[in-house]
């Protein structure tokens, strides 16, 4: 794809407004929005969004991957931000109508069409710092994308940070702009001081998540990741990969994972670690950085277990393998 990941957009988007009730979705230009300068979102961060993808199938058709899970999470984020409730069925219709409108532009594997539904508070009310927006806007944009990392694989450098925090511990389940903004200073510092690609936040010495992805560790036939709670985002890709790991015969354990255990197990030759998310799918971690020391993860290069899981997930998404879990939503 031309341009950096997520910088190219289809010329139109789907948009609906809430003011007591939802308006009928409309196809509008994707190059601007009309917002009052006092809009709640601009002052009090009443914004949440989702990221999912549409994939070209071998028969030339187009399919979405688990859109129901992403829409349910958008509804959850909206509730937690006290935004007006979205209509989940109507939101799915907005997504499928827009993707269908641009079906001819959905690229073939290994590229895809990134889908970004966004919900924002629009009420012009700068006195509502302690009150929600009564009006809102929901819109869906499309962006054709290639691999997040060149060649589709990476051996990332990951800083383990026990001092910083991505966001408030009761706010992690929100996929909202404020959570990403609060993590940014930590990521920029890690990039500057350690040449790190990402930060794994470990408040209290236990792994939580990175600025934009969930963390998994594989060693000795076991895949370990943090158990779900409200402190971090419940990734759709994470859930899918855990299911595929069980299918492949791995022992999947969801529990607390300390920095000490991460470093100890990562030092073993067969160890692998990775970050999961819609954009990168599953990116390998090659180096851990902790207390100014560097630790190789296994061989320091992407390993076979996580590579196999990534390939299995991609094969389902691109229609190259049987979808036994009912994840693929084909467009009519």
Beta strands, then each sheet from edge to edge (+ up, - down):
strand 1: 12-18
strand 2: 26-29
strand 3: 47-49
strand 4: 52-56
strand 5: 62-65
strand 6: 112-121
strand 7: 136-145
strand 8: 155-161
strand 9: 198-201
strand 10: 214-219
strand 11: 222-225
strand 12: 251-254
strand 13: 272-277
strand 14: 281-290
strand 15: 293-296
strand 16: 328-330
sheet 1: 2+ 1- 7+ 6- 3+
sheet 2: 2+ 1- 7+ 6- 4+ 5- 16+
sheet 3: 9+ 8+ 14+ 13- 10+ 11- 12-
sheet 4: 9+ 8+ 14+ 15-
end
